Amino acid sequence: MYGCGDLITDYEGISGHTSYRGGLGLMYFPELERGSGELKRLRMRPTIMNRLRLQRPDPDDVGWLEGTLNREGRELGTSVRRDSSGWLTLDW
């Protein structure tokens, strides 16, 4: 979960890396098993930064994040699913 601490960054406006969509991010909401600390559920709220303010991204941007996470997680046996309010939930 590299970079989870970078909720608001100063990367906005840096040219040459637009394909990475650096303004898109995720807020993580883990649910842990009491006592063991085992991950029970992980929900993620997509965000987009605009002028150093976090906003909700449009559905196309959420779809891009969903597709990227599913593609990259395939080898690890993970996937994400999007609910009707735009939250992503990790499945493993």
All heavy atoms as an XYZ file, in Angstrom:
738
protein
N       0.835     -1.185      0.000
C       0.000      0.000      0.000
C       0.877      1.244      0.000
O       0.670      2.166      0.760
C      -0.966     -0.029      1.172
C      -1.975     -1.165      1.070
S      -3.165     -1.215      2.404
C      -4.065      0.276      2.090
N       1.838      1.256     -0.892
C       2.765      2.368     -1.012
C       2.008      3.665     -1.307
O       1.102      3.696     -2.136
C       3.764      2.081     -2.133
C       4.678      3.237     -2.416
C       5.785      3.458     -1.616
C       4.421      4.098     -3.461
C       6.634      4.517     -1.857
C       5.257      5.166     -3.714
C       6.358      5.368     -2.911
O       7.180      6.421     -3.154
N       2.360      4.722     -0.640
C       1.804      6.036     -0.929
C       0.479      6.334     -0.267
O      -0.141      7.342     -0.562
N       0.028      5.493      0.636
C      -1.267      5.726      1.272
C      -1.286      7.010      2.091
O      -2.347      7.560      2.338
C      -1.652      4.553      2.162
S      -1.997      3.062      1.249
N      -0.133      7.482      2.496
C      -0.074      8.699      3.298
C      -0.136      9.976      2.478
O      -0.227     11.059      3.029
N      -0.093      9.872      1.168
C      -0.093     11.053      0.310
C      -1.512     11.471     -0.055
O      -1.900     11.470     -1.215
C       0.703     10.778     -0.973
C       2.182     10.574     -0.709
O       2.651     11.021      0.351
O       2.839      9.982     -1.550
N      -2.302     11.847      0.927
C      -3.686     12.223      0.652
C      -3.751     13.476     -0.210
O      -4.453     13.523     -1.208
C      -4.454     12.429      1.959
C      -5.935     12.717      1.805
C      -6.649     11.579      1.091
C      -6.571     12.957      3.168
N      -3.013     14.494      0.167
C      -2.935     15.711     -0.644
C      -1.464     15.893     -1.014
O      -0.602     15.934     -0.138
C      -3.459     16.941      0.105
C      -4.924     16.738      0.464
C      -3.277     18.204     -0.728
C      -5.525     17.858      1.283
N      -1.193     15.973     -2.296
C       0.189     16.086     -2.766
C       0.378     17.411     -3.499
O      -0.588     18.125     -3.775
C       0.531     14.941     -3.734
O      -0.243     15.113     -4.919
C       0.248     13.589     -3.109
N       1.602     17.680     -3.832
C       1.908     18.886     -4.612
C       2.333     18.513     -6.023
O       3.070     19.224     -6.672
C       2.966     19.733     -3.923
C       4.276     18.986     -3.727
O       4.326     17.768     -4.009
O       5.245     19.618     -3.289
N       1.864     17.377     -6.535
C       2.233     16.918     -7.874
C       1.419     17.594     -8.975
O       1.750     17.475    -10.137
C       2.041     15.405     -8.010
C       2.751     14.579     -6.974
C       2.144     13.477     -6.410
C       4.039     14.897     -6.559
C       2.790     12.705     -5.464
C       4.699     14.133     -5.610
C       4.065     13.037     -5.065
O       4.704     12.275     -4.134
N       0.355     18.263     -8.602
C      -0.539     18.868     -9.586
C       0.226     19.842    -10.478
O       1.001     20.663    -10.010
C      -1.672     19.595     -8.863
C      -2.764     20.061     -9.765
C      -3.949     20.631     -8.991
O      -3.829     20.858     -7.782
O      -4.980     20.854     -9.621
N       0.013     19.722    -11.768
C       0.616     20.640    -12.715
C       1.978     20.229    -13.230
O       2.555     20.909    -14.074
N       2.517     19.114    -12.740
C       3.808     18.636    -13.232
C       3.567     17.956    -14.568
O       2.802     17.005    -14.662
C       4.481     17.679    -12.233
C       4.785     18.420    -10.933
C       5.750     17.083    -12.826
C       5.329     17.528     -9.835
N       4.197     18.442    -15.601
C       3.955     17.918    -16.939
C       4.784     16.665    -17.210
O       5.748     16.382    -16.514
C       4.261     18.993    -17.988
O       5.622     19.347    -17.903
N       4.373     15.936    -18.245
C       5.117     14.774    -18.681
C       4.672     13.452    -18.081
O       5.173     12.409    -18.455
N       3.743     13.482    -17.143
C       3.308     12.253    -16.488
C       1.783     12.138    -16.456
O       1.233     11.497    -15.564
C       3.866     12.180    -15.065
C       5.355     12.249    -15.014
N       6.162     11.185    -15.363
C       6.196     13.251    -14.691
C       7.424     11.531    -15.243
N       7.484     12.793    -14.839
N       1.111     12.741    -17.416
C      -0.350     12.765    -17.392
C      -0.966     11.378    -17.505
O      -2.060     11.152    -17.003
C      -0.909     13.670    -18.509
O      -0.368     13.228    -19.767
C      -0.548     15.126    -18.268
N      -0.268     10.423    -18.136
C      -0.841      9.082    -18.263
C      -0.976      8.396    -16.908
O      -1.768      7.463    -16.755
C       0.007      8.222    -19.195
O       1.294      8.012    -18.649
N      -0.233      8.863    -15.897
C      -0.333      8.280    -14.555
C      -1.523      8.828    -13.775
O      -1.862      8.298    -12.732
C       0.950      8.532    -13.762
C       2.138      7.806    -14.319
C       3.195      8.514    -14.871
C       2.199      6.419    -14.320
C       4.299      7.850    -15.389
C       3.294      5.749    -14.838
C       4.331      6.474    -15.375
O       5.409      5.830    -15.884
N      -2.099      9.913    -14.254
C      -3.259     10.535    -13.605
C      -2.996     10.794    -12.130
O      -3.736     10.350    -11.256
C      -4.496      9.674    -13.817
C      -4.848      9.540    -15.287
C      -6.026      8.672    -15.498
N      -7.072      9.468    -16.087
C      -8.194      8.959    -16.534
N      -8.421      7.673    -16.451
N      -9.105      9.735    -17.058
N      -1.930     11.532    -11.874
C      -1.478     11.793    -10.512
C      -2.476     12.494     -9.618
O      -2.357     12.436     -8.399
N      -3.469     13.173    -10.182
C      -4.482     13.838     -9.364
C      -5.497     12.880     -8.776
O      -6.211     13.228     -7.836
N      -5.579     11.666     -9.335
C      -6.504     10.664     -8.806
C      -5.883      9.975     -7.608
O      -4.696      9.665     -7.608
C      -6.832      9.611     -9.869
C      -7.769     10.036    -10.979
C      -7.872      8.934    -12.034
C      -9.141     10.372    -10.440
N      -6.676      9.731     -6.609
C      -6.173      9.054     -5.416
C      -7.281      8.271     -4.739
O      -8.414      8.209     -5.218
N      -6.925      7.695     -3.615
C      -7.872      6.901     -2.838
C      -7.720      7.230     -1.360
O      -6.607      7.416     -0.872
C      -7.599      5.401     -3.025
C      -7.839      4.837     -4.417
C      -7.176      3.474     -4.549
C      -9.333      4.740     -4.689
N      -8.839      7.292     -0.667
C      -8.842      7.315      0.790
C      -9.185      5.894      1.216
O     -10.121      5.298      0.690
C      -9.878      8.312      1.321
C      -9.518      9.723      0.999
S     -10.634     11.049      1.565
C     -11.917     10.317      2.448
N      -8.418      5.341      2.161
C      -8.566      3.947      2.566
C      -9.312      3.841      3.889
O      -8.994      4.552      4.837
C      -7.186      3.301      2.708
C      -6.406      3.292      1.413
C      -5.580      4.352      1.066
C      -6.518      2.232      0.534
C      -4.866      4.346     -0.128
C      -5.811      2.218     -0.661
C      -4.988      3.275     -0.980
O      -4.298      3.263     -2.152
N     -10.270      2.914      3.945
C     -11.060      2.674      5.141
C     -11.035      1.180      5.466
O     -11.925      0.428      5.078
C     -12.502      3.164      4.928
C     -12.586      4.647      4.717
C     -12.443      5.186      3.442
C     -12.777      5.505      5.786
C     -12.505      6.563      3.241
C     -12.840      6.878      5.587
C     -12.699      7.409      4.312
N      -9.985      0.731      6.185
C      -9.886     -0.688      6.510
C     -10.743     -1.049      7.720
O     -10.951     -0.221      8.612
C      -8.403     -0.864      6.843
C      -7.984      0.468      7.363
C      -8.819      1.483      6.618
N     -11.242     -2.268      7.726
C     -11.899     -2.851      8.894
C     -11.032     -4.034      9.313
O     -10.793     -4.939      8.517
C     -13.309     -3.315      8.559
C     -14.254     -2.182      8.271
C     -15.667     -2.649      7.958
O     -16.045     -3.770      8.385
O     -16.372     -1.915      7.269
N     -10.572     -4.002     10.572
C      -9.657     -5.011     11.074
C     -10.343     -5.883     12.116
O     -11.225     -5.423     12.851
C      -8.426     -4.354     11.695
C      -7.662     -3.382     10.794
C      -6.545     -2.715     11.580
C      -7.131     -4.087      9.562
N      -9.889     -7.133     12.185
C     -10.379     -8.063     13.201
C      -9.797     -7.648     14.546
O      -8.584     -7.466     14.678
C      -9.934     -9.482     12.847
C     -10.449    -10.539     13.770
C     -11.948    -10.742     13.634
O     -12.450    -10.773     12.492
O     -12.606    -10.862     14.679
N     -10.694     -7.464     15.511
C     -10.241     -7.086     16.854
C      -9.363     -8.212     17.408
O      -9.686     -9.367     17.285
C     -11.438     -6.857     17.772
C     -11.074     -6.313     19.133
C     -12.300     -6.110     19.977
N     -13.173     -5.119     19.401
C     -13.238     -3.839     19.804
N     -12.464     -3.432     20.783
N     -14.057     -2.993     19.233
N      -8.266     -7.850     17.994
C      -7.355     -8.833     18.580
C      -6.249     -9.241     17.629
O      -5.080     -9.050     17.918
N      -6.591     -9.786     16.465
C      -5.563    -10.278     15.548
C      -5.052     -9.192     14.601
O      -3.946     -9.289     14.081
C      -6.103    -11.438     14.719
O      -7.061    -10.975     13.771
N      -5.866     -8.186     14.350
C      -5.487     -7.143     13.403
C      -5.635     -7.562     11.951
O      -5.248     -6.828     11.046
N      -6.209     -8.740     11.720
C      -6.394     -9.236     10.346
C      -7.387     -8.353      9.592
O      -8.391     -7.913     10.141
C      -6.908    -10.672     10.390
C      -7.051    -11.306      9.034
C      -7.504    -12.758      9.120
O      -7.376    -13.361     10.189
O      -7.999    -13.255      8.102
N      -7.067     -8.107      8.332
C      -7.932     -7.286      7.492
C      -9.222     -8.041      7.172
O      -9.186     -9.130      6.609
C      -7.207     -6.914      6.195
C      -7.963     -6.014      5.227
C      -8.232     -4.640      5.843
C      -7.186     -5.872      3.928
N     -10.357     -7.461      7.555
C     -11.652     -8.059      7.266
C     -12.261     -7.485      5.992
O     -12.906     -8.187      5.235
C     -12.629     -7.807      8.430
C     -12.294     -8.556      9.680
C     -13.160     -8.179     10.869
C     -14.620     -8.062     10.566
N     -15.447     -7.788     11.749
N     -12.042     -6.194      5.789
C     -12.640     -5.510      4.641
C     -11.843     -4.238      4.379
O     -11.350     -3.606      5.305
C     -14.098     -5.177      4.953
C     -14.839     -4.492      3.848
C     -16.315     -4.471      4.189
N     -16.840     -3.142      3.977
C     -18.103     -2.820      4.017
N     -19.005     -3.727      4.318
N     -18.505     -1.607      3.798
N     -11.738     -3.888      3.106
C     -11.092     -2.636      2.736
C     -11.968     -1.920      1.723
O     -12.212     -2.424      0.630
C      -9.703     -2.870      2.143
C      -8.957     -1.600      1.692
C      -8.698     -0.674      2.877
C      -7.663     -1.952      0.988
N     -12.458     -0.761      2.132
C     -13.222      0.105      1.237
C     -12.346      1.298      0.908
O     -11.566      1.768      1.734
C     -14.521      0.562      1.882
C     -15.455     -0.603      2.150
C     -16.781     -0.162      2.700
N     -17.542      0.460      1.611
C     -18.434      1.422      1.795
N     -18.672      1.902      2.981
N     -19.084      1.922      0.773
N     -12.495      1.787     -0.319
C     -11.676      2.905     -0.785
C     -12.584      3.952     -1.427
O     -13.469      3.603     -2.210
C     -10.647      2.406     -1.800
C      -9.679      1.397     -1.225
S      -8.766      0.472     -2.486
C      -9.982     -0.747     -2.962
N     -12.339      5.196     -1.094
C     -13.103      6.303     -1.653
C     -12.219      7.022     -2.666
O     -11.225      7.638     -2.301
C     -13.534      7.266     -0.555
C     -14.350      8.424     -1.052
C     -15.449      7.949     -1.916
N     -16.689      8.599     -1.631
C     -17.747      8.463     -2.407
N     -17.691      7.695     -3.465
N     -18.853      9.061     -2.126
N     -12.540      6.943     -3.958
C     -11.759      7.663     -4.964
C     -11.855      9.181     -4.772
O     -12.906      9.710     -4.388
C     -12.404      7.245     -6.290
C     -13.051      5.931     -5.991
C     -13.544      6.073     -4.578
N     -10.746      9.845     -5.021
C     -10.678     11.303     -4.939
C      -9.937     11.829     -6.162
O      -9.212     11.103     -6.828
C      -9.915     11.760     -3.682
O      -8.573     11.291     -3.751
C     -10.574     11.271     -2.410
N     -10.141     13.098     -6.429
C      -9.348     13.789     -7.436
C      -8.973     15.146     -6.851
O      -9.764     15.789     -6.171
C     -10.084     13.921     -8.787
C      -9.131     14.387     -9.872
C     -11.314     14.809     -8.668
C      -9.650     14.178    -11.278
N      -7.741     15.534     -7.092
C      -7.258     16.799     -6.555
C      -7.359     17.880     -7.624
O      -6.981     17.662     -8.776
C      -5.810     16.657     -6.097
C      -5.325     17.851     -5.325
S      -3.683     17.635     -4.633
C      -2.738     17.286     -6.084
N      -7.869     19.010     -7.213
C      -7.979     20.167     -8.094
C      -7.652     21.399     -7.268
O      -8.369     21.710     -6.320
C      -9.374     20.252     -8.692
C      -9.507     21.385     -9.684
O      -8.518     21.944    -10.135
N     -10.732     21.717    -10.018
N      -6.542     22.053     -7.614
C      -6.091     23.247     -6.898
C      -5.910     22.949     -5.406
O      -6.366     23.694     -4.556
C      -7.028     24.410     -7.143
C      -7.104     24.772     -8.629
C      -8.006     25.900     -8.920
N      -7.385     27.101     -8.344
C      -8.008     28.250     -8.216
N      -9.236     28.378     -8.626
N      -7.395     29.278     -7.689
N      -5.260     21.806     -5.121
C      -4.964     21.332     -3.767
C      -6.221     21.097     -2.924
O      -6.183     21.158     -1.694
C      -3.992     22.277     -3.042
C      -2.611     22.374     -3.679
C      -1.764     23.414     -2.965
C      -1.916     21.022     -3.677
N      -7.320     20.782     -3.587
C      -8.571     20.422     -2.907
C      -9.005     19.056     -3.397
O      -8.972     18.785     -4.601
C      -9.676     21.421     -3.217
C      -9.461     22.759     -2.602
C     -10.637     23.628     -2.900
N     -10.488     24.905     -2.250
C     -11.279     25.922     -2.436
N     -12.281     25.827     -3.288
N     -11.089     27.049     -1.796
N      -9.417     18.216     -2.462
C      -9.920     16.902     -2.844
C     -11.385     16.995     -3.204
O     -12.174     17.633     -2.498
C      -9.732     15.908     -1.698
C      -8.289     15.580     -1.343
C      -8.256     14.603     -0.181
C      -7.548     15.018     -2.529
N     -11.742     16.346     -4.299
C     -13.128     16.310     -4.764
C     -13.452     14.886     -5.187
O     -12.560     14.050     -5.342
C     -13.307     17.257     -5.952
C     -12.969     18.680     -5.639
C     -12.986     19.570     -6.875
O     -13.118     19.105     -7.995
N     -12.833     20.855     -6.667
N     -14.724     14.624     -5.403
C     -15.117     13.330     -5.940
C     -14.880     13.338     -7.444
O     -15.303     14.255     -8.139
C     -16.589     13.057     -5.661
C     -16.854     12.786     -4.213
C     -18.281     12.395     -3.999
N     -18.489     12.140     -2.588
C     -19.659     11.862     -2.072
N     -20.730     11.807     -2.838
N     -19.765     11.625     -0.784
N     -14.224     12.306     -7.944
C     -13.983     12.247     -9.394
C     -15.247     11.848    -10.145
O     -16.184     11.294     -9.561
C     -12.900     11.174     -9.525
C     -13.018     10.348     -8.304
C     -13.579     11.217     -7.230
N     -15.263     12.107    -11.446
C     -16.410     11.698    -12.247
C     -16.361     10.179    -12.460
O     -15.330      9.545    -12.245
C     -16.478     12.476    -13.562
C     -15.319     12.200    -14.489
O     -14.912     11.036    -14.629
O     -14.830     13.159    -15.106
N     -17.490      9.590    -12.851
C     -17.560      8.129    -13.004
C     -16.511      7.543    -13.959
O     -16.032      6.427    -13.735
C     -18.975      7.887    -13.520
C     -19.761      9.038    -12.985
C     -18.817     10.209    -13.033
N     -16.130      8.280    -14.999
C     -15.097      7.775    -15.910
C     -13.754      7.625    -15.202
O     -13.029      6.650    -15.423
C     -14.940      8.689    -17.123
C     -16.125      8.614    -18.070
O     -16.874      7.623    -18.025
O     -16.294      9.562    -18.855
N     -13.410      8.592    -14.347
C     -12.158      8.506    -13.595
C     -12.200      7.356    -12.587
O     -11.209      6.653    -12.402
C     -11.860      9.821    -12.872
C     -11.423     10.917    -13.823
O     -10.817     10.606    -14.861
O     -11.682     12.096    -13.514
N     -13.344      7.157    -11.939
C     -13.488      6.034    -11.004
C     -13.347      4.719    -11.768
O     -12.690      3.782    -11.304
C     -14.830      6.099    -10.243
C     -15.000      4.871     -9.347
C     -14.925      7.378     -9.420
N     -13.917      4.657    -12.970
C     -13.785      3.462    -13.804
C     -12.341      3.192    -14.178
O     -11.903      2.033    -14.216
N     -11.571      4.246    -14.447
C     -10.156      4.077    -14.762
C      -9.415      3.497    -13.560
O      -8.612      2.566    -13.704
C      -9.546      5.412    -15.188
C      -8.119      5.290    -15.620
C      -7.662      4.992    -16.877
C      -6.959      5.438    -14.794
N      -6.284      4.950    -16.878
C      -5.827      5.220    -15.610
C      -6.766      5.737    -13.453
C      -4.529      5.293    -15.133
C      -5.464      5.805    -12.967
C      -4.373      5.599    -13.804
N      -9.689      4.041    -12.355
C      -9.062      3.506    -11.144
C      -9.452      2.043    -10.930
O      -8.601      1.205    -10.630
C      -9.492      4.325     -9.920
C      -8.751      5.601     -9.629
C      -9.446      6.379     -8.526
C      -7.313      5.323     -9.244
N     -10.723      1.750    -11.086
C     -11.216      0.385    -10.908
C     -10.508     -0.570    -11.874
O     -10.029     -1.639    -11.478
C     -12.727      0.359    -11.131
C     -13.371     -0.992    -10.985
C     -14.853     -0.946    -11.275
O     -15.344     -0.001    -11.956
O     -15.550     -1.864    -10.833
N     -10.426     -0.188    -13.128
C      -9.763     -1.023    -14.125
C      -8.284     -1.211    -13.833
O      -7.742     -2.313    -13.974
N      -7.618     -0.142    -13.419
C      -6.192     -0.225    -13.103
C      -5.951     -1.141    -11.908
O      -5.059     -1.992    -11.933
C      -5.622      1.182    -12.831
O      -5.798      1.982    -14.002
C      -4.149      1.128    -12.455
N      -6.756     -0.987    -10.853
C      -6.594     -1.843     -9.673
C      -6.890     -3.303     -9.999
O      -6.211     -4.203     -9.501
C      -7.481     -1.344     -8.532
C      -7.053     -0.017     -7.916
C      -8.132      0.498     -6.971
C      -5.719     -0.148     -7.192
N      -7.879     -3.537    -10.833
C      -8.186     -4.921    -11.222
C      -7.072     -5.518    -12.076
O      -6.681     -6.670    -11.881
C      -9.529     -4.995    -11.938
C     -10.681     -4.948    -10.965
O     -10.591     -5.466     -9.866
N     -11.758     -4.316    -11.362
N      -6.548     -4.751    -13.000
C      -5.459     -5.239    -13.852
C      -4.218     -5.555    -13.026
O      -3.621     -6.622    -13.154
C      -5.130     -4.203    -14.927
C      -4.046     -4.675    -15.903
C      -3.604     -3.589    -16.877
N      -2.853     -2.540    -16.169
C      -3.193     -1.269    -16.118
N      -4.263     -0.821    -16.749
N      -2.457     -0.389    -15.454
N      -3.825     -4.630    -12.154
C      -2.608     -4.808    -11.367
C      -2.777     -5.859    -10.265
O      -1.811     -6.492     -9.861
C      -2.156     -3.474    -10.767
C      -1.784     -2.432    -11.801
C      -0.649     -2.868    -12.715
O       0.325     -3.481    -12.219
O      -0.738     -2.605    -13.932
N      -3.986     -6.032     -9.769
C      -4.228     -6.996     -8.691
C      -4.460     -8.414     -9.163
O      -4.436     -9.350     -8.355
N      -4.667     -8.587    -10.458
C      -4.968     -9.920    -11.004
C      -3.921    -10.948    -10.606
O      -4.239    -12.049    -10.168
C      -5.106     -9.833    -12.518
C      -5.760    -11.021    -13.154
C      -6.092    -10.780    -14.618
N      -7.092     -9.718    -14.745
C      -6.944     -8.607    -15.499
N      -5.868     -8.440    -16.229
N      -7.885     -7.700    -15.549
N      -2.646    -10.594    -10.726
C      -1.563    -11.516    -10.390
C      -1.562    -11.883     -8.902
O      -1.118    -12.957     -8.520
C      -0.221    -10.896    -10.778
C       0.948    -11.835    -10.636
C       2.243    -11.241    -11.143
O       2.223    -10.524    -12.163
O       3.275    -11.482    -10.492
N      -2.071    -10.987     -8.065
C      -2.129    -11.233     -6.623
C      -3.423    -11.910     -6.190
O      -3.606    -12.214     -5.015
C      -1.975     -9.908     -5.867
C      -0.683     -9.145     -6.118
C      -0.762     -7.764     -5.493
C       0.497     -9.930     -5.575
N      -4.341    -12.103     -7.133
C      -5.621    -12.726     -6.809
C      -6.610    -11.780     -6.157
O      -7.513    -12.213     -5.444
N      -6.445    -10.479     -6.403
C      -7.370     -9.496     -5.842
C      -8.140     -8.796     -6.953
O      -7.720     -8.784     -8.115
C      -6.634     -8.421     -5.011
O      -5.771     -7.674     -5.869
C      -5.843     -9.044     -3.881
N      -9.260     -8.230     -6.584
C     -10.036     -7.408     -7.510
C     -10.776     -6.367     -6.683
O     -10.844     -6.465     -5.456
C     -11.028     -8.265     -8.307
O     -11.953     -8.880     -7.437
N     -11.303     -5.371     -7.354
C     -12.140     -4.374     -6.688
C     -13.477     -4.318     -7.409
O     -13.578     -4.633     -8.592
C     -11.493     -2.964     -6.651
C     -10.216     -2.971     -5.857
C     -11.252     -2.423     -8.031
N     -14.479     -3.935     -6.668
C     -15.805     -3.728     -7.261
C     -16.316     -2.367     -6.801
O     -16.041     -1.931     -5.688
C     -16.759     -4.849     -6.905
C     -16.950     -5.081     -5.458
C     -17.778     -6.335     -5.177
N     -17.465     -6.847     -3.860
C     -17.955     -6.342     -2.735
N     -18.793     -5.324     -2.774
N     -17.615     -6.857     -1.581
N     -17.033     -1.732     -7.694
C     -17.559     -0.388     -7.433
C     -19.029     -0.493     -7.083
O     -19.796     -1.177     -7.759
C     -17.370      0.476     -8.677
C     -17.894      1.872     -8.530
C     -17.649      2.780     -9.704
N     -17.278      2.163    -10.956
C     -17.272      2.805    -12.109
N     -17.607      4.080    -12.168
N     -16.928      2.201    -13.216
N     -19.459      0.210     -6.035
C     -20.881      0.236     -5.708
C     -21.541      1.454     -6.347
O     -20.879      2.266     -6.995
C     -21.124      0.147     -4.202
C     -20.664      1.376     -3.423
O     -20.486      2.462     -4.012
O     -20.497      1.255     -2.196
N     -22.822      1.589     -6.150
C     -23.584      2.648     -6.825
C     -23.209      4.054     -6.362
O     -23.474      5.018     -7.068
C     -25.083      2.426     -6.626
O     -25.397      2.455     -5.247
N     -22.559      4.180     -5.207
C     -22.165      5.509     -4.738
C     -20.700      5.832     -5.051
O     -20.194      6.860     -4.629
C     -22.432      5.641     -3.235
O     -21.667      4.705     -2.513
N     -20.014      4.933     -5.791
C     -18.670      5.215     -6.235
C     -17.565      4.686     -5.333
O     -16.394      4.907     -5.602
N     -17.913      3.999     -4.248
C     -16.908      3.387     -3.384
C     -16.366      2.150     -4.072
O     -17.088      1.441     -4.796
C     -17.519      2.975     -2.058
C     -17.786      4.100     -1.117
C     -18.859      4.944     -1.137
C     -16.974      4.512     -0.027
N     -18.768      5.851     -0.130
C     -17.618      5.603      0.587
C     -15.788      4.048      0.495
C     -17.099      6.248      1.697
C     -15.264      4.697      1.623
C     -15.909      5.782      2.208
N     -15.094      1.839     -3.817
C     -14.468      0.604     -4.288
C     -14.215     -0.290     -3.075
O     -13.777      0.183     -2.020
C     -13.152      0.904     -4.984
C     -13.214      1.812     -6.208
C     -11.814      2.133     -6.700
C     -14.030      1.164     -7.307
N     -14.482     -1.584     -3.243
C     -14.238     -2.561     -2.180
C     -13.294     -3.616     -2.723
O     -13.492     -4.129     -3.833
C     -15.548     -3.215     -1.708
O     -16.421     -2.199     -1.211
C     -15.290     -4.231     -0.603
N     -12.266     -3.937     -1.935
C     -11.284     -4.943     -2.325
C     -11.823     -6.339     -2.041
O     -12.349     -6.597     -0.947
C      -9.983     -4.731     -1.550
C      -8.851     -5.703     -1.839
C      -8.305     -5.487     -3.252
C      -7.736     -5.557     -0.800
N     -11.692     -7.233     -2.998
C     -12.037     -8.642     -2.819
C     -10.767     -9.456     -2.980
O      -9.938     -9.172     -3.832
C     -13.058     -9.088     -3.870
C     -14.421     -8.434     -3.681
O     -14.864     -8.320     -2.523
O     -15.030     -8.048     -4.693
N     -10.632    -10.491     -2.150
C      -9.482    -11.380     -2.236
C      -9.877    -12.777     -1.862
O     -10.889    -13.041     -1.325
C      -8.301    -10.885     -1.396
C      -8.520    -10.896      0.073
C      -8.159    -11.879      0.952
C      -9.136     -9.866      0.877
N      -8.508    -11.525      2.231
C      -9.111    -10.303      2.209
C      -9.712     -8.635      0.589
C      -9.646     -9.541      3.257
C     -10.228     -7.892      1.624
C     -10.198     -8.341      2.940
